Amino acid sequence: MNLQIVVDLETLDTAPSAHILTVALVLVDVDAPIDSPDFCRKLFTAEVHRKQPGRTVSLDTQDWWAKQSQAARDIAFDHSSPENISDVMRHLADWLQDNPYPIWGNGSDFDNAILQHAFNAEGLQWPYYRNRCLRTLRGVVKDLGHTLPPLTFEGIKHVARDDAIHEAEELKLLMDALKQGTTA
């Protein structure tokens, strides 16, 4: 087994201090099929600053959300069954402790950086030594001359659970390309 974690967030900013809408993580064996996210939480979106003190919202990101599909917006801004950020970060810290594998975000300065900031704000220690970057791996695989088969997106783009599953599938393809390119 080759276990890895892929994380995807939906937020209201691109800074590490971004207000978090949803968090989804997939524990993936890169040599096996993917079922569904293993950790998926929706955070409070109403009364942003009261529910996530110190988290930021940018006008650019709000404008970006306005251009996304209605389905993605409905899910991102759904107010049913939300949790507070303190509880979510504590549950996530426990989950990550039980799953001590590399954590892949899609960009070295986005998913993992935002979670690290949120952990620190809650007095928790983010396992920074486990950070990995899908964007970097994608670039390395391309630079090595590998061509990947097309990967069809299943679900709704910009829904954390669907994006995390898609990125986990992509991680599997990228790692397979690297394995195929190695010699004994």
Residue frames as a rotation matrix with the C-alpha (Angstrom) as fourth column:
MET 1
0.579 0.815 0.000 0.00
0.815 -0.579 0.000 0.00
0.000 0.000 -1.000 0.00
ASN 2
-0.675 -0.696 0.243 1.12
0.702 -0.708 -0.079 3.51
0.227 0.117 0.967 -0.82
LEU 3
0.297 0.892 -0.340 -1.10
0.955 -0.285 0.087 5.77
-0.019 -0.350 -0.936 1.28
GLN 4
-0.866 -0.415 0.281 -1.32
0.439 -0.898 0.025 9.51
0.242 0.145 0.959 0.66
ILE 5
-0.038 0.847 -0.530 -3.78
0.755 -0.323 -0.571 12.25
-0.654 -0.422 -0.628 1.67
VAL 6
-0.688 -0.057 0.723 -5.23
0.581 -0.641 0.502 14.76
0.435 0.765 0.475 -0.79
VAL 7
-0.322 0.545 -0.774 -6.89
0.664 -0.453 -0.595 17.90
-0.675 -0.706 -0.217 0.60
ASP 8
-0.570 0.195 0.798 -9.17
0.563 -0.614 0.553 20.41
0.598 0.765 0.240 -1.07
LEU 9
-0.520 0.385 -0.762 -10.68
0.577 -0.499 -0.646 23.54
-0.630 -0.776 0.038 0.45
GLU 10
0.015 0.505 0.863 -13.29
0.742 -0.584 0.329 26.00
0.670 0.636 -0.383 -0.67
THR 11
-0.384 -0.332 -0.862 -12.66
0.853 -0.486 -0.193 29.43
-0.354 -0.809 0.470 0.81
LEU 12
0.769 0.636 0.070 -13.54
0.628 -0.729 -0.272 33.12
-0.122 0.253 -0.960 0.65
ASP 13
0.702 -0.653 -0.284 -9.95
-0.638 -0.754 0.158 34.33
-0.317 0.070 -0.946 0.13
THR 14
0.779 -0.506 -0.371 -6.68
0.081 0.667 -0.741 33.02
0.622 0.547 0.560 -1.26
ALA 15
-0.024 -0.783 0.621 -4.51
-0.752 -0.396 -0.528 34.20
0.659 -0.479 -0.579 1.66
PRO 16
-0.699 -0.302 -0.648 -3.44
0.134 0.835 -0.534 31.73
0.702 -0.460 -0.543 4.39
SER 17
-0.934 0.356 -0.015 -5.94
-0.088 -0.273 -0.958 33.49
-0.345 -0.894 0.286 6.66
ALA 18
-0.713 0.662 -0.231 -8.86
-0.413 -0.131 0.901 32.70
0.566 0.738 0.367 4.32
HIS 19
-0.162 0.805 0.570 -12.33
-0.855 0.174 -0.489 32.05
-0.493 -0.567 0.660 5.68
ILE 20
-0.971 -0.231 -0.057 -12.93
-0.233 0.880 0.414 28.34
-0.046 0.415 -0.908 5.06
LEU 21
-0.085 0.980 -0.182 -16.23
-0.986 -0.056 0.157 27.16
0.144 0.193 0.971 3.59
THR 22
0.930 0.362 0.066 -15.53
-0.366 0.926 0.088 23.43
-0.030 -0.106 0.994 3.26
VAL 23
-0.198 -0.965 0.172 -12.70
-0.945 0.234 0.228 20.99
-0.260 -0.118 -0.958 3.93
ALA 24
0.909 0.416 -0.015 -12.37
-0.406 0.879 -0.252 17.60
-0.091 0.235 0.968 2.22
LEU 25
-0.209 -0.976 0.065 -9.57
-0.937 0.219 0.273 15.06
-0.281 -0.004 -0.960 2.55
VAL 26
0.832 0.356 -0.426 -9.20
-0.492 0.829 -0.267 11.77
0.258 0.432 0.864 0.73
LEU 27
0.023 -0.780 0.625 -7.00
-0.636 0.471 0.611 9.00
-0.771 -0.411 -0.486 2.10
VAL 28
0.787 0.267 -0.556 -5.84
-0.617 0.326 -0.716 7.30
-0.010 0.907 0.422 -1.06
ASP 29
0.132 -0.716 0.685 -3.85
0.135 0.698 0.704 4.18
-0.982 0.000 0.189 -1.80
VAL 30
-0.032 -0.153 -0.988 -2.30
-0.796 -0.594 0.118 5.24
-0.605 0.790 -0.102 -5.10
ASP 31
-0.906 -0.309 -0.289 -2.51
-0.421 0.726 0.544 1.62
0.042 0.614 -0.788 -6.26
ALA 32
-0.697 0.716 0.021 -6.24
0.674 0.666 -0.320 1.12
-0.244 -0.209 -0.947 -5.53
PRO 33
-0.201 0.719 0.666 -9.64
0.613 -0.438 0.658 2.64
0.764 0.540 -0.353 -6.43
ILE 34
-0.991 -0.045 0.125 -10.91
-0.051 -0.735 -0.676 5.73
0.122 -0.677 0.726 -4.60
ASP 35
-0.387 0.902 -0.191 -14.30
0.918 0.397 0.018 5.60
0.092 -0.169 -0.981 -2.89
SER 36
0.586 0.602 0.542 -15.12
0.451 -0.798 0.399 8.98
0.673 0.010 -0.739 -1.37
PRO 37
-0.081 -0.632 0.770 -13.65
-0.447 -0.668 -0.595 11.63
0.891 -0.392 -0.229 0.90
ASP 38
-0.182 -0.090 -0.979 -12.65
0.672 0.716 -0.191 10.30
0.718 -0.692 -0.070 4.29
PHE 39
-0.402 0.066 -0.913 -12.95
0.746 -0.555 -0.368 13.67
-0.532 -0.829 0.174 6.03
CYS 40
-0.564 0.292 0.773 -15.45
0.517 -0.605 0.605 16.23
0.644 0.741 0.191 4.78
ARG 41
-0.243 0.445 -0.862 -16.76
0.871 -0.291 -0.396 19.16
-0.428 -0.847 -0.317 6.84
LYS 42
0.045 0.367 0.929 -18.79
0.604 -0.751 0.267 22.27
0.796 0.549 -0.256 6.13
LEU 43
-0.688 -0.351 -0.636 -18.01
0.721 -0.434 -0.540 25.33
-0.087 -0.830 0.552 8.23
PHE 44
0.248 0.796 -0.552 -20.23
0.674 -0.551 -0.492 28.23
-0.696 -0.250 -0.674 9.18
THR 45
-0.492 -0.378 0.785 -20.60
0.842 -0.436 0.318 30.75
0.222 0.817 0.532 6.37
ALA 46
0.513 0.710 0.483 -23.13
0.483 -0.703 0.522 33.15
0.710 -0.034 -0.704 7.87
GLU 47
0.969 -0.137 0.204 -21.82
-0.242 -0.684 0.688 36.01
0.045 -0.716 -0.696 9.98
VAL 48
0.622 -0.747 -0.234 -18.32
0.203 0.443 -0.873 35.30
0.756 0.496 0.428 8.70
HIS 49
-0.213 -0.850 0.481 -16.26
-0.319 -0.404 -0.857 37.20
0.923 -0.336 -0.185 11.25
ARG 50
0.174 0.329 0.928 -18.23
-0.984 0.026 0.176 35.99
0.033 -0.944 0.329 14.27
LYS 51
0.945 0.298 0.138 -18.06
-0.300 0.954 -0.004 32.35
-0.133 -0.038 0.990 13.18
GLN 52
0.542 -0.836 0.089 -14.41
0.821 0.504 -0.268 32.36
0.179 0.218 0.959 12.08
PRO 53
0.928 -0.167 -0.334 -12.71
-0.009 -0.905 0.426 35.21
-0.373 -0.392 -0.841 13.95
GLY 54
0.123 -0.961 -0.248 -9.56
-0.374 -0.276 0.885 36.47
-0.919 -0.016 -0.393 12.26
ARG 55
-0.268 -0.151 0.951 -10.28
0.725 0.619 0.303 34.65
-0.634 0.771 -0.056 8.98
THR 56
-0.565 -0.091 -0.820 -10.32
-0.244 -0.931 0.272 36.87
-0.788 0.354 0.504 5.90
VAL 57
0.332 0.702 0.630 -12.65
0.684 0.281 -0.674 37.43
-0.650 0.654 -0.387 2.95
SER 58
-0.722 -0.583 -0.372 -11.53
0.150 -0.657 0.739 39.06
-0.675 0.478 0.562 -0.31
LEU 59
0.186 0.775 -0.603 -13.66
-0.514 -0.447 -0.732 40.86
-0.837 0.447 0.315 -2.85
ASP 60
-0.364 -0.402 -0.840 -11.75
-0.930 0.198 0.309 39.11
0.042 0.894 -0.446 -5.66
THR 61
-1.000 -0.020 0.015 -12.69
-0.021 0.994 -0.108 35.70
-0.013 -0.108 -0.994 -4.29
GLN 62
-0.297 0.954 -0.047 -16.30
0.118 -0.013 -0.993 36.74
-0.948 -0.301 -0.109 -3.78
ASP 63
0.139 0.282 -0.949 -16.35
-0.856 -0.447 -0.258 37.92
-0.498 0.849 0.179 -7.41
TRP 64
-0.751 -0.478 -0.455 -14.79
-0.637 0.707 0.309 34.60
0.174 0.522 -0.835 -8.46
TRP 65
-0.815 0.503 0.288 -17.52
0.237 0.742 -0.627 32.68
-0.529 -0.443 -0.724 -6.61
ALA 66
0.011 0.869 -0.494 -20.18
-0.355 -0.459 -0.815 34.76
-0.935 0.184 0.304 -8.42
LYS 67
-0.015 -0.110 -0.994 -18.85
-0.999 -0.039 0.020 33.34
-0.041 0.993 -0.110 -11.73
GLN 68
-0.934 -0.328 0.138 -18.97
-0.334 0.943 -0.015 29.69
-0.125 -0.060 -0.990 -10.63
SER 69
-0.601 0.738 -0.307 -21.83
0.126 0.467 0.875 27.32
0.789 0.488 -0.373 -11.30
GLN 70
0.063 0.743 0.667 -25.03
-0.783 -0.377 0.494 27.70
0.618 -0.554 0.558 -9.32
ALA 71
0.765 0.220 -0.606 -24.61
0.066 0.908 0.413 24.10
0.641 -0.355 0.680 -8.11
ALA 72
-0.185 -0.914 -0.362 -21.12
0.680 0.147 -0.718 24.82
0.710 -0.379 0.594 -6.72
ARG 73
-0.669 -0.022 0.743 -22.34
-0.332 -0.886 -0.324 28.02
0.665 -0.463 0.585 -5.02
ASP 74
0.419 0.900 0.124 -25.37
-0.584 0.163 0.795 26.25
0.695 -0.405 0.594 -3.55
ILE 75
0.630 -0.245 -0.737 -23.14
0.507 0.848 0.153 23.64
0.587 -0.470 0.659 -1.94
ALA 76
-0.430 -0.901 0.050 -20.40
0.577 -0.317 -0.753 26.05
0.694 -0.295 0.656 -0.84
PHE 77
-0.818 0.125 0.562 -22.83
-0.366 -0.866 -0.342 28.46
0.443 -0.485 0.754 0.79
ASP 78
0.131 0.844 -0.520 -25.32
0.093 0.512 0.854 25.91
0.987 -0.160 -0.012 2.14
HIS 79
-0.351 -0.236 0.906 -26.02
-0.757 -0.497 -0.424 26.75
0.550 -0.835 -0.005 5.77
SER 80
0.757 0.653 -0.001 -27.41
-0.532 0.619 0.578 23.36
0.378 -0.437 0.816 6.77
SER 81
0.944 -0.277 -0.178 -25.38
0.329 0.794 0.511 21.36
0.000 -0.541 0.841 9.30
PRO 82
0.402 -0.860 0.314 -22.34
-0.165 -0.405 -0.899 23.64
0.901 0.309 -0.305 9.53
GLU 83
0.574 -0.338 -0.746 -19.66
0.805 0.400 0.437 23.20
0.151 -0.852 0.502 12.19
ASN 84
0.948 -0.303 -0.099 -17.50
-0.266 -0.922 0.281 25.78
-0.176 -0.240 -0.955 13.91
ILE 85
0.540 -0.793 -0.282 -13.86
-0.451 0.011 -0.893 26.10
0.711 0.609 -0.352 12.91
SER 86
-0.155 -0.614 0.774 -12.50
-0.988 0.084 -0.131 25.10
0.015 -0.785 -0.620 16.33
ASP 87
0.376 0.381 0.845 -14.33
-0.463 0.867 -0.185 21.77
-0.803 -0.321 0.502 16.28
VAL 88
0.993 0.018 -0.120 -13.42
-0.117 0.413 -0.903 21.06
0.034 0.911 0.412 12.66
MET 89
0.289 -0.957 -0.033 -9.71
-0.685 -0.182 -0.706 21.79
0.669 0.227 -0.708 13.18
ARG 90
-0.191 -0.325 0.926 -9.60
-0.919 0.390 -0.053 19.62
-0.344 -0.861 -0.374 16.32
HIS 91
0.665 0.478 0.573 -11.37
-0.227 0.861 -0.454 16.74
-0.711 0.172 0.682 14.53
LEU 92
0.892 -0.379 -0.246 -9.00
-0.234 0.080 -0.969 17.16
0.387 0.922 -0.018 11.60
ALA 93
0.000 -0.925 0.379 -5.96
-0.952 -0.116 -0.284 17.14
0.307 -0.361 -0.881 13.91
ASP 94
0.038 0.095 0.995 -7.17
-0.615 0.787 -0.051 13.85
-0.788 -0.610 0.089 15.40
TRP 95
0.917 0.358 0.176 -7.87
-0.072 0.583 -0.809 12.42
-0.392 0.729 0.561 11.94
LEU 96
0.632 -0.744 -0.218 -4.40
-0.518 -0.197 -0.832 13.43
0.576 0.638 -0.510 10.71
GLN 97
-0.140 -0.666 0.733 -2.81
-0.976 0.216 0.009 11.87
-0.164 -0.714 -0.680 13.79
ASP 98
0.288 0.349 0.892 -4.57
-0.272 0.923 -0.274 8.59
-0.918 -0.164 0.361 12.95
ASN 99
0.841 0.016 0.541 -3.47
0.502 0.353 -0.790 8.90
-0.204 0.935 0.289 9.29
PRO 100
0.446 -0.746 -0.495 0.24
-0.036 -0.568 0.823 9.89
-0.894 -0.349 -0.280 9.30
TYR 101
0.151 -0.314 0.937 0.72
0.908 0.418 -0.007 10.14
-0.390 0.853 0.348 5.54
PRO 102
-0.877 -0.481 -0.010 1.90
0.424 -0.782 0.458 12.90
-0.228 0.397 0.889 3.17
ILE 103
0.137 0.928 -0.347 -0.71
0.567 -0.361 -0.741 15.65
-0.812 -0.095 -0.575 2.66
TRP 104
-0.704 -0.365 0.609 -1.10
0.702 -0.229 0.674 16.86
-0.106 0.902 0.417 -0.92
GLY 105
0.200 0.716 -0.669 -2.65
0.275 -0.697 -0.663 20.26
-0.940 -0.051 -0.336 -1.66
ASN 106
0.379 -0.012 0.925 -3.08
0.925 0.020 -0.378 21.78
-0.014 1.000 0.019 -5.11
GLY 107
0.449 -0.356 0.820 -0.54
0.073 -0.900 -0.431 24.56
0.890 0.253 -0.378 -4.72
SER 108
-0.308 -0.691 -0.654 2.17
0.724 0.276 -0.633 25.04
0.618 -0.668 0.415 -2.13
ASP 109
-0.989 -0.131 0.071 0.57
0.068 -0.819 -0.569 28.25
0.133 -0.558 0.819 -0.90
PHE 110
-0.337 0.933 0.129 -3.10
-0.632 -0.325 0.704 27.34
0.698 0.156 0.699 -0.77
ASP 111
0.507 0.732 -0.455 -4.79
-0.145 0.593 0.792 24.32
0.850 -0.335 0.407 0.86
ASN 112
0.222 -0.489 -0.844 -2.01
0.823 0.557 -0.107 23.28
0.522 -0.671 0.526 3.24
ALA 113
-0.785 -0.549 0.285 -1.02
0.354 -0.776 -0.521 26.88
0.508 -0.309 0.804 4.03
ILE 114
-0.196 0.806 0.558 -4.61
-0.571 -0.556 0.604 27.80
0.797 -0.200 0.569 4.90
LEU 115
0.682 0.436 -0.587 -5.02
0.149 0.703 0.695 24.73
0.716 -0.562 0.415 7.11
GLN 116
-0.223 -0.832 -0.508 -1.70
0.835 0.106 -0.540 25.46
0.503 -0.545 0.671 8.83
HIS 117
-0.767 -0.006 0.641 -2.86
-0.152 -0.970 -0.191 29.02
0.623 -0.244 0.743 9.55
ALA 118
0.261 0.951 0.167 -6.20
-0.546 0.002 0.838 27.73
0.796 -0.310 0.519 10.89
PHE 119
0.452 -0.188 -0.872 -4.44
0.593 0.793 0.136 25.13
0.666 -0.579 0.470 13.04
ASN 120
-0.620 -0.781 -0.075 -2.11
0.602 -0.412 -0.684 27.75
0.503 -0.470 0.725 14.49
ALA 121
-0.502 0.514 0.696 -5.06
-0.477 -0.836 0.273 30.07
0.722 -0.195 0.664 15.22
GLU 122
0.628 0.771 -0.103 -6.64
-0.400 0.433 0.808 27.21
0.667 -0.466 0.581 17.20
GLY 123
0.280 -0.613 0.739 -3.43
-0.938 -0.011 0.346 26.45
-0.204 -0.790 -0.578 19.10
LEU 124
0.828 0.043 0.560 -2.83
0.022 0.994 -0.109 23.24
-0.561 0.103 0.821 17.13
GLN 125
-0.195 -0.959 -0.204 0.35
-0.456 -0.096 0.885 22.08
-0.868 0.266 -0.418 15.42
TRP 126
0.808 0.394 -0.439 0.04
-0.551 0.239 -0.800 21.52
-0.210 0.888 0.409 11.67
PRO 127
0.430 -0.673 0.602 2.25
0.299 0.735 0.608 18.62
-0.852 -0.082 0.517 10.46
TYR 128
0.638 -0.159 -0.753 4.15
-0.593 -0.726 -0.349 20.87
-0.491 0.669 -0.557 8.02
TYR 129
-0.435 -0.894 0.105 6.76
-0.668 0.399 0.628 18.16
-0.604 0.203 -0.771 7.37
ARG 130
-0.357 0.398 0.845 4.03
0.465 0.860 -0.208 16.16
-0.810 0.319 -0.492 5.58
ASN 131
0.384 0.538 -0.750 3.15
-0.309 -0.691 -0.653 18.98
-0.870 0.483 -0.099 3.12
ARG 132
-0.544 -0.452 0.707 3.26
0.578 0.410 0.706 18.05
-0.609 0.792 0.039 -0.55
CYS 133
-0.197 0.413 -0.889 2.27
-0.470 -0.836 -0.284 20.04
-0.860 0.362 0.359 -3.66
LEU 134
0.294 0.434 0.852 0.27
0.525 0.671 -0.523 18.53
-0.799 0.601 -0.030 -6.52
ARG 135
0.965 0.068 -0.251 1.03
-0.142 -0.672 -0.727 21.50
-0.219 0.737 -0.639 -8.78
THR 136
0.145 -0.987 -0.071 4.76
-0.902 -0.161 0.400 20.93
-0.406 0.006 -0.914 -8.32
LEU 137
-0.300 -0.218 0.929 4.46
-0.024 0.975 0.221 17.19
-0.954 0.043 -0.298 -8.95
ARG 138
0.699 0.622 0.352 2.39
0.387 0.085 -0.918 17.90
-0.601 0.778 -0.181 -12.07
GLY 139
0.794 -0.451 -0.408 5.18
-0.594 -0.720 -0.360 20.19
-0.132 0.528 -0.839 -13.32
VAL 140
-0.193 -0.901 0.388 7.91
-0.726 0.397 0.562 17.65
-0.661 -0.173 -0.730 -12.57
VAL 141
0.010 0.277 0.961 6.06
0.334 0.905 -0.264 14.88
-0.943 0.324 -0.083 -14.41
LYS 142
0.937 0.345 0.047 5.55
0.180 -0.364 -0.914 17.18
-0.298 0.865 -0.403 -17.40
ASP 143
0.519 -0.814 -0.260 9.20
-0.821 -0.560 0.112 18.35
-0.236 0.155 -0.959 -17.31
LEU 144
-0.327 -0.628 0.706 10.29
-0.400 0.769 0.499 14.70
-0.856 -0.120 -0.503 -17.40
GLY 145
-0.743 0.006 -0.669 8.36
-0.669 0.018 0.743 14.31
0.016 1.000 -0.009 -20.64
HIS 146
-0.843 0.495 0.214 5.53
0.414 0.848 -0.330 12.15
-0.344 -0.189 -0.920 -19.39
THR 147
-0.670 0.742 -0.023 2.13
-0.539 -0.466 0.702 12.41
0.510 0.483 0.712 -21.05
LEU 148
-0.833 0.430 0.348 -0.84
-0.138 0.447 -0.884 11.61
-0.536 -0.784 -0.313 -18.87
PRO 149
-0.638 0.714 0.288 -4.09
0.692 0.368 0.621 10.11
0.338 0.596 -0.729 -20.09
PRO 150
-0.501 0.527 0.686 -7.03
-0.346 -0.849 0.399 12.51
0.793 -0.037 0.608 -19.93
LEU 151
-0.862 0.245 -0.444 -8.84
0.507 0.423 -0.751 12.53
0.004 -0.873 -0.488 -16.62
THR 152
-0.257 0.869 0.422 -12.56
0.261 -0.358 0.896 13.22
0.931 0.340 -0.134 -16.74
PHE 153
-0.906 0.020 0.422 -13.91
-0.380 -0.475 -0.794 15.31
0.185 -0.880 0.438 -13.89
GLU 154
-0.354 0.807 -0.473 -16.71
0.601 0.583 0.547 13.54
0.717 -0.091 -0.691 -12.01
GLY 155
-0.063 0.409 -0.910 -19.08
0.958 -0.231 -0.169 15.67
-0.279 -0.883 -0.377 -9.96
ILE 156
0.864 0.395 0.311 -19.20
0.447 -0.888 -0.113 19.45
0.231 0.236 -0.944 -9.62
LYS 157
-0.148 -0.958 0.245 -16.08
0.694 -0.277 -0.665 21.59
0.705 0.072 0.706 -9.96
HIS 158
-0.606 -0.258 0.752 -15.32
-0.273 -0.821 -0.502 23.75
0.747 -0.510 0.427 -6.91
VAL 159
0.746 0.612 0.263 -17.09
-0.531 0.308 0.789 21.42
0.401 -0.729 0.555 -4.52
ALA 160
0.044 -0.877 0.478 -14.37
-0.996 -0.002 0.088 20.34
-0.076 -0.480 -0.874 -2.08
ARG 161
0.181 0.043 0.982 -15.36
-0.331 0.943 0.020 16.66
-0.926 -0.329 0.185 -1.95
ASP 162
0.918 0.202 0.342 -15.49
0.239 0.407 -0.882 16.35
-0.317 0.891 0.325 -5.76
ASP 163
0.686 -0.727 -0.031 -12.27
-0.587 -0.528 -0.614 18.32
0.430 0.439 -0.789 -6.27
ALA 164
0.058 -0.685 0.727 -10.45
-0.904 0.274 0.330 16.22
-0.425 -0.676 -0.603 -3.64
ILE 165
0.463 0.161 0.871 -11.50
0.071 0.974 -0.217 12.98
-0.883 0.162 0.440 -5.33
HIS 166
0.989 -0.092 0.112 -10.44
0.102 -0.107 -0.989 14.33
0.103 0.990 -0.096 -8.74
GLU 167
0.444 -0.877 0.185 -7.08
-0.836 -0.480 -0.266 15.49
0.322 -0.037 -0.946 -7.39
ALA 168
0.129 -0.355 0.926 -6.56
-0.597 0.718 0.359 12.09
-0.792 -0.599 -0.119 -5.72
GLU 169
0.785 0.180 0.593 -7.18
0.334 0.683 -0.649 10.41
-0.522 0.708 0.477 -9.09
GLU 170
0.859 -0.509 0.052 -4.68
-0.260 -0.521 -0.813 12.81
0.441 0.685 -0.580 -10.64
LEU 171
0.243 -0.786 0.569 -2.12
-0.938 -0.043 0.343 12.02
-0.245 -0.617 -0.748 -7.92
LYS 172
0.423 -0.030 0.906 -2.48
-0.032 0.998 0.047 8.34
-0.906 -0.049 0.421 -8.77
LEU 173
0.934 -0.046 0.353 -1.80
0.356 0.120 -0.927 9.08
0.000 0.992 0.128 -12.47
LEU 174
0.670 -0.715 0.202 1.19
-0.628 -0.690 -0.359 11.30
0.396 0.114 -0.911 -11.66
MET 175
0.161 -0.614 0.773 2.76
-0.792 0.387 0.473 8.73
-0.589 -0.688 -0.424 -9.34
ASP 176
0.626 0.111 0.772 2.14
0.252 0.908 -0.335 5.98
-0.738 0.404 0.540 -11.86
ALA 177
0.945 -0.305 0.114 3.89
0.005 -0.338 -0.941 8.05
0.326 0.891 -0.318 -14.55
LEU 178
0.340 -0.865 0.369 6.89
-0.934 -0.357 0.024 8.47
0.111 -0.352 -0.929 -12.28
LYS 179
0.242 -0.210 0.947 6.96
-0.398 0.869 0.294 4.74
-0.885 -0.449 0.126 -11.49
GLN 180
0.864 0.143 0.483 6.81
0.341 0.538 -0.771 3.88
-0.370 0.831 0.416 -15.19
GLY 181
0.826 -0.547 0.132 9.72
-0.256 -0.575 -0.777 6.23
0.501 0.609 -0.615 -15.85
THR 182
0.373 -0.720 0.585 12.01
-0.864 -0.041 0.501 4.66
-0.337 -0.692 -0.638 -13.25
THR 183
0.414 -0.336 -0.846 14.52
-0.407 0.763 -0.502 1.92
0.815 0.552 0.179 -13.93
ALA 184
0.997 -0.017 0.073 15.80
-0.055 0.503 0.863 -0.73
-0.051 -0.864 0.501 -11.58
